[in-house]
């Protein structure tokens, strides 16, 4: 391993530069998403009633939670697409992944659309809104759900393009889609007075616009290759179902932990719930940079795995670890110097500000302890080792997150954040240990 580390850094700047050129567009694309959320909120905030804003927000949340859980479509498409670049016939292998991932995405999108009424009913039951808000939730949801096939397809196509090392195309697609969404928000709501239905329709059009752009790019890269029947036979379906099923369980375990933080925080009172909402923005800021590095690692590790180059997998992992660590240190220093200012931007309520400031030391530790799991998630996505991702996530939740919260629950809301820090570190360390074991057995790229 020592010689591999030395060789990694002797190869010099070009290899690191290539990783950064893959990461930078993804970071820029990530930045546009929270900015779009601000536009949506601002437009809805100018509606006639707060119930409209609440209804549109909850309606969006119902669908976005489903899409987030289905993020396994992006991860599996990225890993398989990246590995295809290392195969003997890269274009044919990539086309196979493209058609397989797209077909699964469209099936899931059609399932969400078909089951829209049970989904809406469940969402209303969990949210328990008043009658007026319920009407606006239904109005928003009934329009937005038409974008389900496009939203699922976007997950698969974005993942596929990342694996094909086309981050600039992904960046352009996402930025254009977000600008279309923002522009139509203003046009439909403020211009045509379409209320929550206008906000939903803007998102529907943006989702299909992004899907069309991504399809054009993907089909061009496939160079006219058409799907073959054997790509969808029983053996191929079993492999895809196993890979995506493992990642679905992994996503559900992660979502359980995050949902527990939100719900348990609410039980500590409205101040604790508001503080947690502010602190989660620190987590969002961290994800903007660390996800970009992880996407680059997914593509590069996957390509090396496709070529059966075990040592190159380790080299790319070490490069990613270097940049992930540097980003984490930069975040920690930024939160140390500007943490109070960030909180001040997020709230102008003195009581809430005073309640959030004591958590700043935990926010400083957040990137330092959490960047490992972002990085190693990217490595294992590239390796398509979905069972390892599933098992380490379940272990980190069951053996670290919930026991740590239980042991510290007497300290109140802070226990949730101690548990989250332990959970993130456990994920990173367990995945890192699994990677070491795979490398020790020399099956890391098999």
C-alpha positions in Angstrom: 0.0 0.0 0.0 2.9 2.4 0.8 4.3 2.2 -2.7 0.8 2.8 -4.1 0.5 6.0 -2.0 3.9 7.2 -3.1 3.2 6.5 -6.8 -0.2 8.2 -6.5 1.4 11.5 -5.6 4.5 11.1 -7.8 2.2 11.0 -10.8 1.7 14.7 -10.2 -0.7 17.4 -11.0 -2.3 16.1 -14.2 -4.1 13.2 -12.5 -5.3 15.5 -9.7 -6.4 18.1 -12.3 -8.4 15.6 -14.2 -10.3 14.7 -11.0 -11.0 18.4 -10.2 -12.2 19.0 -13.8 -14.8 16.3 -13.2 -15.7 17.6 -9.7 -16.0 21.3 -10.4 -19.0 21.2 -12.9 -20.9 19.0 -10.5 -20.2 21.4 -7.6 -21.5 24.3 -9.7 -24.6 22.2 -10.7 -25.2 21.4 -7.1 -25.1 25.1 -6.1 -28.1 25.9 -8.4 -30.5 23.5 -6.6 -30.7 25.4 -3.3 -30.8 28.7 -5.2 -33.8 27.3 -7.1 -35.4 26.4 -3.7 -35.0 30.1 -2.7 -36.8 31.2 -5.9 -39.6 28.8 -5.4 -40.1 29.9 -1.8 -39.9 33.6 -2.7 -42.6 33.1 -5.4 -44.9 31.1 -3.2 -44.3 33.6 -0.4 -46.0 36.2 -2.5 -49.2 34.2 -2.9 -52.4 35.3 -1.3 -52.3 33.0 1.7 -49.7 31.2 3.8 -51.8 28.1 3.3 -50.7 28.1 -0.4 -47.0 28.2 0.6 -47.5 25.4 3.1 -49.6 23.3 0.7 -47.1 23.6 -2.2 -44.1 22.9 0.2 -45.7 19.7 1.6 -46.9 18.6 -1.8 -43.3 19.0 -3.1 -41.9 17.2 -0.1 -44.1 14.1 -0.7 -42.7 13.6 -4.1 -39.1 14.7 -3.5 -38.8 12.2 -0.6 -39.8 9.4 -3.1 -37.3 10.7 -5.6 -34.6 10.8 -3.0 -35.2 7.2 -1.9 -35.1 6.3 -5.6 -31.6 7.9 -5.8 -30.3 4.3 -6.2 -31.1 4.8 -9.9 -28.4 7.5 -10.2 -25.9 5.6 -8.1 -26.3 2.3 -10.0 -26.3 4.0 -13.4 -23.1 5.9 -12.5 -21.2 2.8 -11.3 -22.2 0.6 -14.2 -21.6 3.4 -16.8 -18.2 4.2 -15.4 -17.2 0.5 -15.5 -18.4 0.3 -19.1 -15.7 2.8 -20.0 -13.1 0.2 -19.0 -14.6 -2.7 -20.9 -13.3 -4.1 -24.2 -16.3 -2.6 -26.0 -16.9 0.6 -24.1 -19.5 2.1 -26.4 -21.6 -1.0 -26.5 -21.3 -1.6 -22.8 -22.3 2.0 -22.1 -25.3 1.7 -24.4 -26.4 -1.4 -22.6 -26.3 0.4 -19.2 -28.1 3.4 -20.7 -31.0 1.4 -22.0 -31.3 -0.8 -18.9 -31.2 2.2 -16.5 -33.6 4.2 -18.6 -36.1 1.4 -18.8 -36.0 0.8 -15.0 -36.4 4.6 -14.4 -39.4 4.9 -16.7 -41.1 1.8 -15.0 -40.6 3.4 -11.6 -41.9 6.7 -12.8 -45.0 5.1 -14.3 -45.5 3.3 -11.0 -45.5 6.5 -9.0 -47.9 8.1 -11.4 -50.2 5.1 -11.3 -50.2 5.0 -7.5 -50.6 8.7 -7.1 -53.8 8.5 -5.1 -52.5 6.1 -2.4 -49.3 8.2 -2.2 -51.2 11.4 -1.8 -53.5 9.9 0.8 -50.5 8.6 2.8 -48.8 12.0 2.6 -51.9 13.8 3.9 -52.2 11.3 6.7 -48.6 11.9 7.8 -48.7 15.7 7.4 -52.2 16.0 9.1 -52.8 19.5 7.6 -56.0 21.5 8.0 -58.6 21.5 5.3 -57.4 24.6 3.5 -53.8 23.4 3.3 -55.0 19.9 2.3 -56.7 21.4 -0.8 -53.5 23.2 -1.9 -51.4 20.0 -1.3 -53.8 18.1 -3.5 -53.8 20.9 -6.2 -50.0 21.0 -6.3 -49.5 17.2 -6.1 -52.0 16.4 -8.9 -50.0 18.5 -11.3 -46.5 17.8 -10.2 -47.0 14.0 -10.2 -47.1 14.2 -14.1 -43.4 14.8 -14.0 -42.7 11.4 -12.2 -41.4 9.6 -15.3 -39.2 12.5 -16.3 -37.9 12.9 -12.7 -36.9 9.2 -12.5 -35.4 9.3 -16.0 -33.3 12.3 -15.0 -31.9 10.4 -12.1 -30.7 7.5 -14.3 -29.5 9.8 -17.2 -27.5 12.1 -14.9 -25.9 9.1 -13.3 -25.1 7.6 -16.6 -23.5 10.8 -17.9 -21.5 11.2 -14.7 -20.1 7.7 -15.3 -19.3 8.6 -18.8 -17.3 11.5 -17.4 -19.5 14.2 -19.0 -19.9 16.6 -16.0 -20.1 19.7 -18.1 -23.1 18.3 -19.9 -24.7 17.5 -16.5 -24.0 21.0 -15.3 -25.5 22.6 -18.3 -28.6 20.4 -18.2 -29.2 21.1 -14.5 -28.6 24.8 -14.7 -30.8 25.2 -17.8 -33.5 23.1 -16.1 -33.4 25.2 -13.0 -33.5 28.5 -14.9 -36.5 27.2 -16.9 -38.2 26.3 -13.6 -37.5 29.7 -12.0 -38.6 31.6 -15.1 -41.8 29.7 -15.4 -42.5 30.2 -11.7 -42.6 33.9 -12.2 -44.6 33.7 -15.4 -47.3 31.2 -14.2 -47.7 32.5 -10.7 -47.0 36.3 -10.9 -48.0 36.7 -14.5 -50.9 34.3 -15.0 -52.0 34.1 -11.4 -52.0 30.3 -11.5 -51.3 29.8 -7.8 -49.8 26.5 -6.6 -50.7 24.8 -9.8 -48.4 27.2 -11.7 -45.5 26.3 -9.4 -46.1 22.6 -10.0 -46.5 23.1 -13.8 -43.2 25.0 -13.9 -41.4 22.1 -12.3 -43.1 19.6 -14.7 -41.9 21.5 -17.7 -38.4 21.8 -16.3 -38.2 18.1 -15.5 -39.2 17.1 -19.1 -36.9 19.8 -20.5 -33.9 18.3 -18.6 -34.9 14.7 -19.6 -35.0 15.7 -23.3 -31.6 17.4 -23.1 -30.1 14.5 -21.3 -31.6 12.0 -23.8 -30.2 13.9 -26.7 -26.7 13.9 -25.2 -26.9 10.2 -24.2 -28.2 9.0 -27.6 -25.4 10.9 -29.3 -22.8 9.2 -27.1 -24.4 5.8 -27.9 -23.9 6.6 -31.6 -27.0 5.0 -32.8 -26.7 1.7 -31.0 -30.1 0.1 -30.4 -31.1 -2.0 -27.5 -30.7 -5.8 -27.7 -33.0 -8.4 -26.3 -30.4 -10.1 -24.2 -29.8 -6.9 -22.3 -33.1 -7.4 -20.7 -33.2 -11.2 -20.2 -33.7 -12.9 -16.8 -30.0 -12.9 -15.9 -29.6 -9.1 -16.6 -32.8 -8.3 -14.7 -31.5 -10.3 -11.6 -28.3 -8.3 -11.6 -30.0 -5.0 -11.8 -32.6 -5.9 -9.2 -29.9 -7.0 -6.8 -27.9 -3.9 -7.3 -30.7 -1.5 -7.1 -32.5 -3.4 -4.3 -29.4 -3.2 -2.1 -29.1 0.5 -2.7 -32.8 1.1 -2.0 -32.4 -0.6 1.5 -29.3 1.6 2.0 -31.2 4.8 1.2 -34.2 3.8 3.4 -31.8 3.3 6.4 -30.2 6.7 5.8 -33.6 8.3 5.4 -34.8 6.7 8.7 -31.9 8.3 10.6 -32.5 11.8 9.1 -36.3 11.5 9.6 -35.7 10.5 13.2 -33.5 13.6 13.8 -36.3 15.8 12.4 -39.2 14.2 14.3 -37.3 13.7 17.6 -36.1 17.3 17.4 -39.7 18.4 17.0 -40.6 16.6 20.2 -38.0 18.7 22.1 -40.1 21.8 21.1 -40.4 24.4 18.4 -37.1 26.1 19.2 -35.2 22.8 18.9 -37.0 22.0 15.6 -36.1 25.5 14.3 -32.5 25.1 15.4 -32.2 21.7 13.7 -33.6 23.2 10.4 -30.8 25.9 10.6 -28.1 23.3 11.4 -29.2 21.1 8.5 -28.2 24.0 6.2 -24.6 23.5 7.3 -25.0 19.9 6.2 -26.3 21.1 2.8 -23.4 23.4 2.4 -21.0 20.6 3.0 -22.7 18.3 0.5 -22.3 20.9 -2.2 -18.5 20.4 -2.3 -18.1 16.8 -1.0 -20.7 15.4 -3.4 -18.7 16.9 -6.3 -15.6 15.1 -5.2 -17.6 11.9 -4.7 -19.1 12.1 -8.2 -15.6 12.4 -9.7 -14.4 9.4 -7.7 -17.4 7.4 -8.8 -16.5 7.9 -12.4 -12.7 7.3 -12.1 -12.9 4.4 -9.7 -15.6 2.8 -11.8 -13.5 3.1 -15.0 -10.5 1.5 -13.2 -12.7 -1.3 -11.9 -14.0 -1.9 -15.4 -10.4 -2.3 -16.5 -9.7 -4.7 -13.6 -7.0 -2.3 -12.4 -6.8 -2.9 -8.7 -3.9 -0.5 -8.1 -5.6 2.3 -10.1 -8.7 1.9 -8.0 -6.5 2.6 -4.9 -4.7 5.5 -6.6 -8.0 7.2 -7.5 -9.4 6.6 -4.0 -6.3 8.2 -2.5 -6.5 11.2 -4.8 -10.2 11.6 -3.9 -9.3 11.3 -0.2 -6.8 14.1 -0.5 -9.2 16.5 -2.0 -12.1 15.4 0.2 -9.9 16.1 3.2 -8.8 19.5 1.9 -12.5 20.5 1.3 -13.4 19.2 4.8 -10.7 21.4 6.4 -11.7 24.4 4.4 -15.4 23.9 5.5 -14.3 23.5 9.1 -12.2 26.7 9.0 -15.1 28.6 7.3 -17.6 27.5 10.0 -15.1 28.4 12.7 -14.6 31.9 11.3 -18.0 32.6 9.8 -20.4 30.2 11.6 -22.1 33.0 13.6 -22.5 35.0 10.4 -24.1 32.0 8.6 -26.6 31.5 11.4 -27.3 35.3 11.3 -28.1 35.0 7.6 -30.5 32.1 8.3 -32.5 33.8 11.2 -33.0 37.3 12.5 -34.7 36.1 15.7 -32.4 36.8 18.7 -33.7 33.9 20.7 -33.2 31.4 17.9 -29.8 32.8 17.1 -28.7 32.4 20.7 -30.1 28.8 20.7 -28.2 27.8 17.6 -24.8 29.3 18.3 -23.8 26.7 21.0 -24.0 24.0 18.3 -21.2 25.6 16.2 -18.4 23.4 17.6 -20.4 20.4 16.4 -20.8 22.0 12.9 -17.0 22.5 12.8 -16.6 18.8 13.4 -19.3 17.9 10.9 -17.1 18.1 7.7 -14.0 16.6 9.4 -15.9 13.5 10.6 -18.4 13.3 7.7 -16.2 13.7 4.6 -15.0 10.1 4.9 -18.5 8.6 4.2 -19.0 10.9 1.2 -15.7 9.8 -0.3 -16.1 6.1 0.3 -19.7 6.2 -0.9 -18.3 7.4 -4.2 -15.7 4.6 -4.2 -18.3 1.9 -3.6 -20.7 3.3 -6.2 -17.9 3.1 -8.7 -17.2 -0.5 -7.7 -20.9 -1.3 -7.7 -20.4 -3.1 -4.4 -24.0 -2.4 -3.3 -24.2 -5.1 -0.6 -21.3 -3.4 1.2 -23.0 0.0 1.0 -26.2 -1.6 2.4 -24.6 -3.6 5.2 -22.4 -0.7 6.4 -25.3 1.7 6.4 -27.5 -0.7 8.4 -24.6 -1.3 10.8 -24.0 2.4 11.3 -27.6 3.1 12.0 -28.4 0.1 14.2 -25.1 -0.1 16.1 -24.0 3.6 16.3 -26.7 6.2 15.5 -29.6 4.9 17.6 -27.5 3.5 20.5 -25.5 6.7 20.7 -28.6 8.8 20.8 -30.1 6.6 23.5 -27.0 6.8 25.6 -26.9 10.6 25.4 -30.7 11.4 25.2 -30.7 13.1 28.6 -28.7 16.0 27.2 -31.7 16.8 24.9 -31.5 18.0 21.3 -27.7 17.9 21.2 -27.8 14.1 21.5 -29.2 14.0 18.0 -26.2 15.8 16.6 -23.7 13.7 18.5 -25.5 10.7 17.2 -25.3 12.0 13.6 -21.6 12.8 13.9 -21.0 9.2 15.2 -23.2 7.8 12.4 -21.3 9.7 9.6 -17.9 8.6 11.0 -19.1 5.0 11.4 -20.2 5.0 7.8 -16.9 6.3 6.6 -14.8 4.0 8.7 -16.8 0.9 8.0 -16.7 1.5 4.3 -13.0 2.3 4.5 -12.4 -1.0 6.5 -14.4 -2.9 3.8 -12.2 -1.3 1.1 -9.0 -2.3 2.9 -10.3 -5.9 3.2 -11.3 -6.1 -0.5 -7.8 -4.8 -1.4 -6.1 -7.2 1.0 -7.9 -10.1 -0.7 -7.1 -8.6 -4.1 -10.8 -8.8 -5.2 -11.4 -5.0 -5.2 -11.8 -4.8 -9.0 -13.0 -8.3 -9.7 
